Amino acid sequence: MKKAGKTRLAVASLGLVSSVGAYAADGVSFYALIDGGVASSNISGKSLPTPSSKTEFVTGGYAPTFAGLKYEKAIEGGIVAGAQLEQGFLLTPDNSGDRWGFGNGNILNRQANLYLKGSLGNLVVGTQPNIAFNTVLLGDPRFGSNYGSSLAMIDIGGKLNTVDDASISYTAPTFSGLTLAGQVVTQSKTTSVPAGVGFGQGPSGSGINHGARASATYTYEKFTGGLAYYTSTIPGTANSDPTKSISSSRDSGTILALTYKLEPVTLKFIGADQKVAATSSYDLKTWGLGAVYALGAKTTFDAGYYESKVDVGNIKTKTYAAGVQYKLTSNIALYGQLARVEAKGDAGTSAPFNFTWTTTLTNFLSAGQTASTANVGLLFSFF
């Protein structure tokens, strides 16, 4: 696979498509990942929404959809300088009528950065991936699928943003299997959050005032483990100066990812302990385990089980999901997946059940409801 910043880990974690070619030392490279399909969801239980079932076209059943450009040039001292621009988009407008999805509504909502890389490590400045989210992708048994994975609760419920604006990150060279990385998010103009987010802040990092992230990844033979910690300060009520706020709150969390390869099976575990202070204060604990089974070079099966608990409102969700991907060509994969999410809790509580943010059906389940989704689609990759 050609290297493409956040794309590198996201697509490698997906395992749905094979790479083609190699990235040139100097010059411009174009890449894209496009996921479109049909999802049929049904919500059963108490106080059902209207509608309670829907069959619809969705962008990103398994993966985010985006396209980008990357430029690299070798300079003195064995250093490579580069720039990366990446836009997340939807294949159809979402239910609010805009094109917010897999990134906020801004231009270049996923990546817009400059970087240096060499024997002393990688330095990236600008809009780029949240390294704590990369640890989630490493350990999620279902590649971080937008249906039936840990992303709905960790990223929406726990408000772990996927992209950091105005940030600086440094990744040290790998030594004896250990890779360390750190990231600082500086103050920047805040962006709006789509209506209906409610329980969480959304997947794009909207509204973060400043924050810090740190991660460690260790690989030894068939084992890989990842540990990440993050903090994010969320501005409160803004005054006439959009860069200042009257009050603020602080979210934080720890992410643990474990993988072990027993060819052709890879076992995976994801765990997260998150403390959310914005809007209302609560602690969220999520864990999931499962496996990926590679049947030959073209077919991959995956399955996962997840539980999440919130200490306020007695919210608890259980998720059961499985999927299959079949490579039609080196660039196109056909996939199908089934997901079931059960939500429990006190009256009036709710929890997210998917990470698509493009559905015309509600994204949240009330206590006592169960959502079942069947999704088929095509995933196109060009790297």
C-alpha positions as CSV (number, residue, x, y, z in Angstrom):
1,M,0.0,0.0,0.0
2,K,1.2,3.5,-0.7
3,K,1.7,5.6,2.3
4,A,-1.1,8.2,3.0
5,G,-1.0,9.4,6.5
6,K,-4.2,8.6,8.3
7,T,-5.2,6.6,5.3
8,R,-2.2,4.3,5.9
9,L,-3.5,3.0,9.2
10,A,-7.2,3.2,8.4
11,V,-7.0,1.2,5.2
12,A,-4.4,-1.2,6.6
13,S,-6.7,-1.9,9.5
14,L,-9.7,-2.4,7.2
15,G,-7.9,-5.2,5.4
16,L,-10.5,-5.1,2.7
17,V,-8.4,-4.1,-0.3
18,S,-4.9,-4.8,-1.6
19,S,-2.4,-2.2,-2.4
20,V,-1.1,-1.4,-5.9
21,G,2.2,0.1,-6.8
22,A,4.7,1.9,-4.6
23,Y,4.8,5.6,-3.7
24,A,7.3,7.6,-5.6
25,A,10.1,9.4,-3.7
26,D,9.4,12.7,-5.5
27,G,6.1,13.9,-7.0
28,V,2.4,14.0,-6.6
29,S,0.2,11.0,-5.7
30,F,-3.6,10.7,-5.8
31,Y,-5.5,8.3,-3.6
32,A,-9.1,7.5,-2.8
33,L,-11.3,5.2,-0.8
34,I,-15.0,5.1,-1.7
35,D,-17.6,3.0,0.0
36,G,-21.3,2.9,-1.1
37,G,-24.0,0.4,-0.5
38,V,-27.5,-0.3,0.7
39,A,-28.4,-0.7,4.4
40,S,-31.7,-2.0,5.8
41,S,-32.2,-1.2,9.5
42,N,-35.0,-2.1,11.8
43,I,-35.6,-0.8,15.4
44,S,-37.7,-2.8,17.7
45,G,-38.7,-2.4,21.4
46,K,-40.3,0.5,23.4
47,S,-41.4,3.9,22.1
48,L,-40.4,3.3,18.5
49,P,-39.3,6.3,16.3
50,T,-41.1,7.1,13.1
51,P,-40.0,5.5,10.9
52,S,-38.7,2.5,12.8
53,S,-37.3,0.7,9.8
54,K,-35.6,1.9,6.6
55,T,-33.9,0.5,3.5
56,E,-31.6,3.2,2.0
57,F,-28.4,4.0,0.1
58,V,-25.6,4.9,2.5
59,T,-22.1,6.1,2.1
60,G,-19.5,4.2,4.2
61,G,-21.1,1.0,5.5
62,Y,-17.6,-0.3,6.3
63,A,-15.2,2.5,5.6
64,P,-15.0,6.3,5.4
65,T,-15.1,7.8,1.9
66,F,-12.4,10.3,1.0
67,A,-10.0,11.4,-1.7
68,G,-6.6,13.1,-1.4
69,L,-3.4,14.4,-2.9
70,K,0.1,13.9,-1.5
71,Y,3.3,15.5,-2.6
72,E,6.8,14.4,-1.4
73,K,10.3,15.6,-2.2
74,A,13.6,14.4,-0.9
75,I,15.8,17.2,0.5
76,E,19.2,17.3,2.1
77,G,20.2,15.0,4.9
78,G,18.0,12.1,3.9
79,I,14.9,14.0,4.9
80,V,11.7,13.9,2.9
81,A,9.4,16.9,2.9
82,G,5.7,16.6,2.0
83,A,2.2,18.0,2.0
84,Q,-1.1,16.2,2.2
85,L,-4.6,17.3,1.3
86,E,-7.6,15.1,2.0
87,Q,-11.4,15.6,1.7
88,G,-14.0,13.3,3.2
89,F,-17.4,13.4,1.4
90,L,-20.7,11.7,1.0
91,L,-22.0,10.0,-2.1
92,T,-25.4,11.5,-1.3
93,P,-26.4,14.4,1.1
94,D,-27.1,13.4,4.7
95,N,-30.4,13.9,6.5
96,S,-29.5,17.5,7.4
97,G,-29.1,18.4,3.8
98,D,-25.4,19.2,3.9
99,R,-22.4,17.1,3.0
100,W,-21.0,16.7,6.5
101,G,-19.7,13.2,7.0
102,F,-16.4,11.5,7.8
103,G,-15.0,14.9,8.7
104,N,-16.7,18.2,9.4
105,G,-18.3,20.4,6.7
106,N,-15.1,22.3,5.9
107,I,-13.0,22.0,2.8
108,L,-10.1,19.6,3.4
109,N,-11.8,18.3,6.4
110,R,-9.6,15.2,7.0
111,Q,-6.1,16.3,6.2
112,A,-4.3,19.6,5.3
113,N,-0.8,19.4,6.6
114,L,2.9,19.7,6.0
115,Y,5.4,17.1,7.2
116,L,9.0,16.0,7.5
117,K,10.1,12.4,7.8
118,G,13.5,10.8,8.1
119,S,15.7,8.7,10.3
120,L,14.8,10.8,13.4
121,G,11.1,10.3,13.0
122,N,8.1,12.0,11.4
123,L,6.9,15.6,12.2
124,V,3.4,16.6,10.9
125,V,1.9,20.1,11.3
126,G,-1.8,21.0,10.4
127,T,-5.1,19.1,10.1
128,Q,-4.3,15.4,10.6
129,P,-5.5,12.1,12.3
130,N,-5.9,11.9,16.0
131,I,-3.3,9.3,17.0
132,A,-5.6,8.0,19.8
133,F,-8.2,7.2,17.2
134,N,-5.5,5.3,15.2
135,T,-5.1,3.0,18.3
136,V,-8.9,2.3,18.1
137,L,-8.5,1.2,14.5
138,L,-5.6,-1.1,15.4
139,G,-7.6,-3.1,17.9
140,D,-11.1,-3.1,16.7
141,P,-12.1,-6.7,15.6
142,R,-14.2,-5.4,12.7
143,F,-11.7,-2.9,11.2
144,G,-13.7,0.0,12.7
145,S,-16.8,-0.7,10.6
146,N,-19.4,2.0,10.6
147,Y,-22.0,-0.6,11.5
148,G,-21.4,-3.0,14.4
149,S,-18.0,-1.9,15.8
150,S,-16.6,0.0,18.8
151,L,-16.7,3.4,16.9
152,A,-20.3,4.4,17.7
153,M,-19.8,4.3,21.4
154,I,-16.1,5.3,21.6
155,D,-16.2,8.1,19.1
156,I,-19.7,9.4,19.4
157,G,-20.6,8.4,23.0
158,G,-17.0,9.0,24.3
159,K,-16.5,12.0,22.0
160,L,-13.1,10.8,20.7
161,N,-12.6,12.9,17.5
162,T,-11.1,11.3,14.5
163,V,-9.4,14.4,13.1
164,D,-7.4,17.2,14.8
165,D,-7.3,20.6,13.4
166,A,-4.4,22.9,14.1
167,S,-2.3,20.1,15.6
168,I,1.4,19.1,15.7
169,S,2.4,15.5,16.0
170,Y,5.7,13.6,16.2
171,T,6.3,9.9,15.7
172,A,9.6,8.5,16.9
173,P,11.6,5.9,14.9
174,T,10.7,2.3,15.8
175,F,13.2,0.8,18.2
176,S,13.1,-2.9,19.2
177,G,9.5,-3.1,18.0
178,L,8.4,0.0,20.0
179,T,7.0,3.1,18.4
180,L,6.1,6.2,20.4
181,A,4.1,9.2,19.2
182,G,2.8,12.4,20.7
183,Q,0.4,15.1,19.5
184,V,-0.6,18.6,20.6
185,V,-3.8,20.4,19.5
186,T,-3.6,24.1,19.6
187,Q,-6.4,26.6,19.7
188,S,-8.3,27.1,16.5
189,K,-11.6,28.4,15.2
190,T,-14.3,26.0,16.4
191,T,-16.8,24.4,14.0
192,S,-20.4,23.5,14.4
193,V,-21.8,20.1,15.2
194,P,-24.7,18.7,13.3
195,A,-28.1,18.6,15.0
196,G,-29.0,15.3,16.7
197,V,-25.6,14.5,18.0
198,G,-26.9,14.7,21.6
199,F,-25.0,11.9,23.4
200,G,-21.7,12.7,21.9
201,Q,-19.9,15.4,20.0
202,G,-19.5,13.7,16.7
203,P,-16.7,12.1,14.7
204,S,-14.9,15.1,13.4
205,G,-13.5,16.8,16.5
206,S,-15.7,19.8,16.2
207,G,-15.3,22.4,18.9
208,I,-12.1,21.2,20.5
209,N,-10.2,24.2,22.0
210,H,-6.9,22.4,22.7
211,G,-5.7,19.0,23.7
212,A,-2.9,16.4,23.8
213,R,-2.5,12.8,22.7
214,A,0.2,10.1,23.3
215,S,0.5,6.6,22.0
216,A,2.8,3.6,22.2
217,T,2.7,0.6,19.8
218,Y,4.7,-2.5,20.4
219,T,5.2,-5.4,18.0
220,Y,6.9,-8.7,18.8
221,E,6.6,-11.6,16.3
222,K,2.8,-12.3,16.0
223,F,1.7,-9.9,18.8
224,T,1.0,-6.2,18.5
225,G,-0.2,-4.0,21.3
226,G,-1.2,-0.3,21.4
227,L,-1.9,2.1,24.2
228,A,-3.1,5.7,23.8
229,Y,-4.1,8.5,26.2
230,Y,-5.8,11.7,25.2
231,T,-7.2,14.9,26.7
232,S,-9.5,17.4,24.9
233,T,-10.6,20.8,26.3
234,I,-14.0,21.8,24.9
235,P,-14.9,25.5,25.0
236,G,-18.0,26.7,26.8
237,T,-20.3,29.6,25.8
238,A,-18.5,31.8,23.3
239,N,-18.3,35.5,23.7
240,S,-17.8,38.1,20.9
241,D,-14.3,36.8,20.3
242,P,-14.7,33.3,18.7
243,T,-11.2,32.2,20.0
244,K,-12.3,32.7,23.6
245,S,-14.9,31.2,25.8
246,I,-16.5,31.8,29.2
247,S,-16.0,28.3,30.5
248,S,-14.7,25.0,29.3
249,S,-14.7,21.3,30.1
250,R,-12.1,18.6,29.7
251,D,-12.6,15.1,28.2
252,S,-10.0,12.4,28.5
253,G,-9.6,8.7,27.8
254,T,-7.3,5.7,27.6
255,I,-7.4,3.3,24.7
256,L,-6.0,-0.3,24.7
257,A,-5.6,-2.4,21.5
258,L,-4.3,-6.0,21.3
259,T,-3.8,-8.2,18.2
260,Y,-2.4,-11.7,17.9
261,K,-1.9,-13.5,14.6
262,L,-2.6,-17.2,14.3
263,E,-2.6,-17.5,10.5
264,P,-5.1,-17.5,8.9
265,V,-6.9,-16.0,12.0
266,T,-6.1,-12.7,13.7
267,L,-7.5,-12.3,17.2
268,K,-8.3,-8.7,18.3
269,F,-9.3,-6.8,21.5
270,I,-10.2,-3.2,22.0
271,G,-10.8,-1.4,25.4
272,A,-11.6,2.2,26.2
273,D,-12.1,4.1,29.5
274,Q,-13.4,7.6,28.8
275,K,-14.4,10.5,31.0
276,V,-16.7,13.0,29.4
277,A,-17.3,16.4,30.9
278,A,-18.9,18.5,28.1
279,T,-22.7,19.0,28.2
280,S,-23.0,16.4,31.0
281,S,-20.4,14.5,33.0
282,Y,-20.2,10.7,32.7
283,D,-17.8,7.8,32.5
284,L,-17.9,5.4,29.6
285,K,-16.3,2.0,29.5
286,T,-16.2,0.0,26.2
287,W,-14.6,-3.3,25.3
288,G,-14.8,-5.6,22.3
289,L,-13.2,-8.8,21.1
290,G,-13.3,-10.8,17.9
291,A,-11.4,-12.3,15.1
292,V,-10.6,-11.8,11.4
293,Y,-10.3,-14.9,9.2
294,A,-8.6,-14.8,5.9
295,L,-9.9,-17.5,3.5
296,G,-7.4,-17.4,0.7
297,A,-6.3,-14.2,-1.0
298,K,-9.7,-12.9,-1.9
299,T,-12.1,-13.6,1.0
300,T,-12.0,-12.2,4.6
301,F,-14.5,-12.9,7.4
302,D,-14.7,-10.8,10.6
303,A,-16.8,-11.0,13.7
304,G,-17.0,-9.0,17.0
305,Y,-18.8,-8.6,20.2
306,Y,-18.8,-5.3,22.1
307,E,-20.2,-4.0,25.4
308,S,-20.4,-0.4,26.6
309,K,-21.5,1.0,30.0
310,V,-22.2,4.6,31.1
311,D,-22.3,5.4,34.8
312,V,-25.1,8.0,34.4
313,G,-28.5,6.7,33.4
314,N,-27.5,3.0,33.7
315,I,-26.9,3.0,29.9
316,K,-25.6,-0.3,28.6
317,T,-25.2,-1.5,25.0
318,K,-24.4,-4.9,23.6
319,T,-23.3,-5.2,19.9
320,Y,-23.1,-8.4,17.9
321,A,-21.8,-8.1,14.3
322,A,-20.1,-10.1,11.5
323,G,-19.1,-9.4,8.0
324,V,-17.5,-10.8,4.9
325,Q,-15.5,-9.1,2.1
326,Y,-14.6,-10.5,-1.3
327,K,-12.1,-8.9,-3.6
328,L,-13.5,-8.7,-7.1
329,T,-10.3,-7.0,-8.3
330,S,-7.2,-5.6,-6.6
331,N,-9.1,-2.3,-6.2
332,I,-12.7,-3.3,-5.7
333,A,-14.2,-5.4,-2.9
334,L,-17.8,-6.6,-2.4
335,Y,-18.9,-6.8,1.2
336,G,-21.8,-7.8,3.4
337,Q,-22.4,-7.4,7.1
338,L,-25.0,-7.9,9.8
339,A,-25.1,-5.9,13.1
340,R,-27.4,-6.1,16.1
341,V,-27.2,-3.4,18.9
342,E,-29.2,-3.7,22.1
343,A,-29.6,-0.6,24.4
344,K,-30.7,-0.6,28.0
345,G,-30.9,2.1,30.6
346,D,-33.1,4.4,32.5
347,A,-36.1,6.1,30.9
348,G,-35.1,9.0,28.7
349,T,-31.6,7.8,28.0
350,S,-30.2,7.0,24.5
351,A,-27.1,5.7,22.8
352,P,-25.7,5.7,19.2
353,F,-26.0,2.5,17.2
354,N,-23.9,3.3,14.1
355,F,-21.2,5.6,12.9
356,T,-22.4,6.4,9.4
357,W,-24.1,9.8,10.1
358,T,-25.8,9.5,6.7
359,T,-28.8,7.5,7.6
360,T,-32.4,8.9,7.2
361,L,-33.3,6.6,10.1
362,T,-32.4,7.8,13.7
363,N,-28.7,7.3,14.7
364,F,-29.7,6.7,18.3
365,L,-31.5,4.1,20.3
366,S,-33.6,4.8,23.3
367,A,-33.5,2.5,26.4
368,G,-35.2,-0.8,25.7
369,Q,-34.7,-0.7,21.9
370,T,-32.8,-3.0,19.6
371,A,-31.4,-2.1,16.1
372,S,-30.7,-4.7,13.5
373,T,-28.9,-3.8,10.3
374,A,-28.0,-5.7,7.1
375,N,-25.6,-3.9,4.8
376,V,-24.1,-4.8,1.4
377,G,-21.9,-2.6,-0.7
378,L,-18.8,-2.0,-2.8
379,L,-15.5,-0.6,-1.6
380,F,-13.2,1.0,-4.1
381,S,-9.6,1.8,-3.3
382,F,-6.9,3.6,-5.2
383,F,-3.6,3.9,-3.4
